[in-house]
């Protein structure tokens, strides 16, 4: 790792950590409504994987998507304003926490496991069009027992699709530990006829190297199953305190011994790639940037009611009307 790479990884992970802290505060102040699932603790997964990809590669994930939305190219304002339902949001405030999109980032999906077969479909499109790219289809340990996951494995293997199926195993599916929910919690072995690999999802360099190899393999040979062992500091969602099924001591121990940001920070200082002062300056700058984005996200205008009827279909006929909540409402629509 060069100094430039290390600084980039550190900046990206600290940004995502601060982004999620601000998102939690916005939720507590009721500026964010609905669902909100935080990525704090799992930053090395998206940052390390993205470092091995190009923007022509695709990513599709579950509802814990804020970090992925940012790393795939959505601005801080684009993420936070989407959370607050404002028009500067990446989906103009219509999607919210679970439905953020960018070029070759297909969400943010609210149905448990549903993104996995969609990821196989994206990989099929790459193969059909003979593109040298890969699709990452991410899901959690809580979704790993879904039948549709195994159906997607089967089709991807039959057709040798360039799809990497990734279980971000943070130890708990909602409030149920992996050991209580799965007869086998070695999720990287679940592909059976698809090769699998385990990676330390708390180490950004391990993740990057894993996916450098995995991308090259998958494009040439077909699907892979990867288990990224990670940890979430918050509850499953903002409605879950996260302490009824695990102890505060467990969370604190992970923060002290395995935190991905602290691990990279110590590694860079010990190897002379950065000083503590340089990294502190990065943290201060990021805090200011994220706080400024939050102010914009709270003050930005909401969409007018008429926008409810737009973006329903691509290139609608000029005379097309959309019915509202009763037959008396027939509204015009545009793409």
C-alpha positions as CSV (number, residue, x, y, z in Angstrom):
1,X,0.0,0.0,0.0
2,X,1.3,3.4,-0.9
3,X,0.8,6.5,1.2
4,X,-1.6,7.9,-1.3
5,X,-3.7,4.7,-1.2
6,X,-3.6,4.6,2.6
7,X,-4.8,8.2,2.8
8,X,-7.6,7.5,0.4
9,X,-8.8,4.4,2.3
10,X,-8.6,6.3,5.6
11,X,-10.4,9.3,4.2
12,X,-13.2,7.1,2.7
13,X,-13.7,5.0,5.8
14,X,-13.7,8.0,8.2
15,X,-16.2,9.7,5.9
16,X,-18.6,6.8,5.9
17,X,-18.3,6.5,9.7
18,X,-19.1,10.2,10.2
19,X,-21.9,10.0,7.6
20,X,-23.6,7.2,9.6
21,X,-23.1,9.1,12.8
22,X,-24.8,12.1,11.3
23,X,-27.6,9.9,9.8
24,X,-28.3,8.5,13.2
25,X,-28.5,12.0,14.7
26,X,-30.9,13.1,12.0
27,X,-33.0,10.1,12.6
28,X,-33.2,10.8,16.3
29,X,-34.2,14.3,15.6
30,X,-37.0,13.0,13.3
31,X,-35.5,14.7,10.2
32,X,-35.2,11.1,8.8
33,X,-38.3,9.0,8.8
34,X,-39.0,5.3,8.0
35,X,-36.2,2.7,8.0
36,X,-32.5,3.5,8.6
37,X,-29.8,0.8,8.7
38,X,-26.3,1.9,9.6
39,X,-23.0,0.6,8.2
40,X,-20.8,1.7,11.1
41,X,-18.1,-0.9,11.7
42,X,-18.4,-2.4,8.2
43,X,-16.6,0.3,6.3
44,X,-13.6,-1.8,5.2
45,X,-15.9,-4.0,3.2
46,X,-17.1,-1.4,0.7
47,X,-13.9,0.6,0.6
48,X,-11.7,-2.5,0.1
49,X,-14.0,-4.0,-2.6
50,X,-14.4,-0.7,-4.4
51,X,-10.6,-0.3,-4.6
52,X,-10.5,-3.5,-6.7
53,X,-13.3,-2.4,-9.1
54,X,-13.7,0.1,-11.8
55,X,-16.8,2.2,-12.2
56,X,-17.8,-0.1,-15.1
57,X,-18.2,-3.0,-12.7
58,X,-21.6,-3.3,-10.9
59,X,-22.7,-3.5,-7.3
60,X,-26.0,-4.4,-5.9
61,X,-26.6,-4.7,-2.1
62,X,-29.3,-4.9,0.6
63,X,-30.7,-2.1,2.7
64,X,-27.6,-1.3,4.7
65,X,-26.5,0.8,1.7
66,X,-25.4,4.3,2.7
67,X,-21.7,3.4,2.7
68,X,-22.0,1.7,-0.7
69,X,-23.9,4.6,-2.1
70,X,-21.2,7.0,-1.1
71,X,-18.3,4.9,-2.3
72,X,-20.0,4.3,-5.6
73,X,-20.0,8.0,-6.3
74,X,-23.0,9.6,-4.7
75,X,-22.1,12.9,-2.9
76,X,-22.6,13.4,0.8
77,X,-25.5,15.7,0.1
78,X,-26.9,13.2,-2.3
79,X,-27.0,10.5,0.5
80,X,-28.1,12.7,3.4
81,X,-30.8,14.6,1.4
82,X,-32.2,11.3,0.2
83,X,-32.5,10.3,3.8
84,X,-34.3,13.5,4.7
85,X,-36.6,13.2,1.6
86,X,-35.3,16.3,-0.1
87,X,-34.9,17.0,-3.8
88,X,-31.1,17.1,-3.7
89,X,-31.2,13.4,-2.8
90,X,-29.8,11.0,-5.3
91,X,-33.3,9.7,-6.0
92,X,-34.8,13.2,-5.5
93,X,-36.0,12.2,-2.1
94,X,-38.3,9.5,-3.3
95,X,-36.2,6.5,-2.3
96,X,-35.0,7.1,1.2
97,X,-32.5,5.0,3.1
98,X,-32.9,1.7,1.3
99,X,-33.3,2.9,-2.3
100,X,-30.2,4.9,-3.4
101,X,-28.8,4.5,-6.9
102,X,-25.9,5.6,-9.1
103,X,-24.4,4.5,-12.4
104,X,-23.7,0.7,-12.0
105,X,-24.9,0.8,-8.4
106,X,-28.3,-0.9,-8.4
107,X,-29.3,-0.2,-4.7
108,X,-30.2,-0.5,-1.9
109,X,-33.0,-3.1,-1.9
110,X,-35.5,-3.5,0.9
111,X,-36.6,-7.1,0.4
112,X,-34.4,-9.6,2.2
113,X,-32.2,-11.5,-0.3
114,X,-34.0,-10.2,-3.4
115,X,-31.0,-8.4,-4.7
116,X,-29.0,-11.6,-5.1
117,X,-30.8,-13.0,-8.2
118,X,-30.9,-9.4,-9.6
119,X,-27.1,-9.4,-9.3
120,X,-26.9,-12.6,-11.3
121,X,-29.1,-10.9,-13.9
122,X,-26.7,-8.0,-14.1
123,X,-23.8,-10.4,-14.5
124,X,-25.8,-12.2,-17.3
125,X,-26.1,-8.8,-19.1
126,X,-22.3,-8.4,-18.9
127,X,-21.7,-11.8,-20.3
128,X,-24.3,-11.3,-23.0
129,X,-22.7,-8.1,-24.1
130,X,-19.2,-9.6,-23.8
131,X,-18.1,-6.9,-21.4
132,X,-15.0,-7.5,-19.2
133,X,-16.8,-6.7,-16.0
134,X,-18.1,-8.3,-12.8
135,X,-21.1,-7.8,-10.6
136,X,-20.9,-7.9,-6.8
137,X,-24.1,-9.1,-5.2
138,X,-24.0,-8.5,-1.5
139,X,-26.3,-9.9,1.2
140,X,-26.1,-10.4,5.0
141,X,-25.9,-13.5,7.1
142,X,-29.6,-13.1,7.8
143,X,-30.4,-13.5,4.1
144,X,-28.0,-16.4,3.5
145,X,-30.6,-19.0,4.1
146,X,-33.0,-17.6,1.5
147,X,-34.0,-20.1,-1.2
148,X,-33.6,-17.5,-3.9
149,X,-29.9,-17.1,-3.0
150,X,-29.3,-20.8,-3.9
151,X,-31.4,-20.5,-7.1
152,X,-29.1,-17.6,-8.1
153,X,-26.0,-19.7,-7.4
154,X,-27.4,-22.5,-9.6
155,X,-28.1,-20.3,-12.6
156,X,-24.8,-18.4,-12.2
157,X,-22.9,-21.6,-12.2
158,X,-24.8,-23.1,-15.1
159,X,-24.0,-20.1,-17.3
160,X,-20.6,-19.2,-15.8
161,X,-21.7,-15.7,-15.0
162,X,-19.2,-13.1,-13.8
163,X,-20.9,-12.7,-10.4
164,X,-19.3,-12.6,-7.0
165,X,-21.9,-13.5,-4.3
166,X,-20.8,-11.8,-1.0
167,X,-22.1,-12.5,2.4
168,X,-21.3,-9.6,4.6
169,X,-21.4,-11.6,7.8
170,X,-21.8,-9.1,10.7
171,X,-22.7,-11.9,13.1
172,X,-26.4,-11.1,13.5
173,X,-29.4,-11.3,11.3
174,X,-31.6,-8.7,13.0
175,X,-31.4,-10.0,16.6
176,X,-30.4,-13.6,15.9
177,X,-26.8,-14.7,15.9
178,X,-25.4,-16.6,13.0
179,X,-24.9,-19.6,15.2
180,X,-28.6,-19.7,16.1
181,X,-29.9,-19.1,12.6
182,X,-27.7,-21.3,10.4
183,X,-26.8,-25.0,10.7
184,X,-23.6,-24.0,9.0
185,X,-22.2,-20.6,9.5
186,X,-19.3,-21.1,7.2
187,X,-21.1,-19.0,4.5
188,X,-18.2,-19.1,2.0
189,X,-18.8,-22.9,1.7
190,X,-22.4,-22.5,0.9
191,X,-21.9,-22.5,-2.9
192,X,-21.2,-26.2,-2.9
193,X,-20.2,-26.4,-6.6
194,X,-19.1,-22.7,-6.6
195,X,-15.6,-22.0,-5.1
196,X,-15.7,-20.0,-1.9
197,X,-13.3,-17.8,0.0
198,X,-13.3,-16.2,3.5
199,X,-11.8,-12.7,4.1
200,X,-11.3,-10.6,7.1
201,X,-13.9,-7.8,6.4
202,X,-12.4,-5.6,9.2
203,X,-9.1,-5.3,7.2
204,X,-9.4,-3.0,4.2
205,X,-6.2,-4.3,2.7
206,X,-7.2,-8.0,3.0
207,X,-10.5,-7.1,1.4
208,X,-8.9,-5.2,-1.5
209,X,-6.5,-8.1,-2.2
210,X,-9.2,-10.7,-2.0
211,X,-11.3,-8.8,-4.6
212,X,-8.4,-8.1,-6.9
213,X,-8.1,-11.8,-7.2
214,X,-11.8,-12.6,-7.1
215,X,-12.6,-10.2,-10.0
216,X,-10.0,-11.6,-12.3
217,X,-11.1,-15.2,-11.4
218,X,-14.8,-14.5,-11.9
219,X,-14.5,-12.8,-15.3
220,X,-12.5,-15.8,-16.6
221,X,-14.2,-18.7,-14.8
222,X,-17.6,-17.8,-13.4
223,X,-19.2,-17.2,-10.0
224,X,-17.6,-17.1,-6.6
225,X,-19.0,-17.0,-3.1
226,X,-17.1,-14.8,-0.6
227,X,-17.8,-14.4,3.1
228,X,-16.5,-11.1,4.5
229,X,-16.4,-11.4,8.3
230,X,-17.4,-8.0,9.8
231,X,-19.3,-6.4,12.6
232,X,-21.9,-3.7,13.0
233,X,-21.7,-1.4,16.0
234,X,-25.4,-0.2,15.9
235,X,-28.5,-2.3,16.1
236,X,-30.0,-3.9,13.0
237,X,-31.9,-0.7,12.4
238,X,-32.5,2.5,14.3
239,X,-35.4,0.9,16.1
240,X,-33.1,-1.8,17.5
241,X,-30.9,-0.7,20.4
242,X,-28.6,-3.6,19.6
243,X,-27.9,-4.7,23.2
244,X,-30.7,-7.2,24.0
245,X,-29.0,-10.0,22.1
246,X,-25.3,-9.1,22.7
247,X,-23.4,-7.4,25.5
248,X,-22.0,-3.9,25.5
249,X,-18.7,-5.5,26.4
250,X,-18.7,-7.5,23.1
251,X,-19.3,-4.3,21.1
252,X,-16.6,-2.4,23.0
253,X,-14.1,-5.2,22.5
254,X,-14.6,-5.2,18.7
255,X,-14.2,-1.4,18.7
256,X,-10.9,-1.7,20.6
257,X,-9.4,-4.7,18.9
258,X,-10.8,-5.0,15.4
259,X,-12.1,-1.6,14.3
260,X,-11.2,-1.2,10.6
261,X,-10.3,2.5,10.9
262,X,-8.2,2.1,14.0
263,X,-6.5,-0.9,12.4
264,X,-5.5,1.1,9.3
265,X,-4.5,4.1,11.3
266,X,-2.1,2.1,13.5
267,X,-0.7,0.3,10.5
268,X,0.0,3.5,8.6
269,X,1.7,5.2,11.6
270,X,3.8,2.1,12.5
271,X,5.0,1.9,8.9
272,X,5.8,5.6,8.5
273,X,3.0,6.2,5.9
274,X,1.3,8.9,7.9
275,X,1.6,10.8,11.2
276,X,-1.1,11.0,13.8
277,X,-1.3,14.7,13.1
278,X,-2.0,14.1,9.4
279,X,-4.7,11.7,10.1
280,X,-6.3,14.0,12.8
281,X,-6.4,16.7,10.2
282,X,-8.3,14.4,7.8
283,X,-10.8,13.6,10.5
284,X,-11.4,17.3,11.3
285,X,-11.9,18.2,7.6
286,X,-14.3,15.3,7.1
287,X,-16.3,16.2,10.1
288,X,-16.8,19.7,8.7
289,X,-17.7,18.4,5.2
290,X,-20.3,16.0,6.5
291,X,-21.8,18.5,8.9
292,X,-22.2,21.0,6.1
293,X,-23.9,18.4,3.9
294,X,-26.3,17.6,6.8
295,X,-27.2,21.3,7.1
296,X,-28.0,21.3,3.3
297,X,-30.0,18.1,3.7
298,X,-32.2,19.6,6.4
299,X,-32.9,22.9,4.6
300,X,-33.3,21.7,1.0
301,X,-36.7,21.9,-0.5
302,X,-39.0,18.9,-0.7
303,X,-40.5,17.9,-4.1
304,X,-43.9,19.3,-5.0
305,X,-46.8,16.9,-4.8
306,X,-47.1,16.7,-8.6
307,X,-43.7,14.9,-8.7
308,X,-45.5,11.8,-7.2
309,X,-46.7,11.1,-10.7
310,X,-43.4,11.5,-12.5
311,X,-40.7,9.0,-13.3
312,X,-43.2,6.1,-13.4
313,X,-42.0,4.9,-16.8
314,X,-39.4,5.7,-19.4
315,X,-40.5,8.1,-22.2
316,X,-44.3,8.0,-21.5
317,X,-46.7,9.0,-24.3
318,X,-47.5,12.8,-24.3
319,X,-51.1,12.2,-23.4
320,X,-50.5,9.6,-20.7
321,X,-52.2,10.1,-17.3
322,X,-51.5,8.4,-14.0
323,X,-54.4,7.6,-11.7
324,X,-54.1,8.8,-8.1
325,X,-55.6,7.3,-5.0
326,X,-59.1,7.4,-6.5
327,X,-60.4,7.4,-10.1
328,X,-61.1,11.2,-10.0
329,X,-57.3,11.9,-10.0
330,X,-55.8,11.7,-13.5
331,X,-52.4,13.4,-13.4
332,X,-49.9,14.1,-16.2
333,X,-46.6,12.3,-16.1
334,X,-43.1,12.8,-17.4
335,X,-40.0,10.7,-17.4
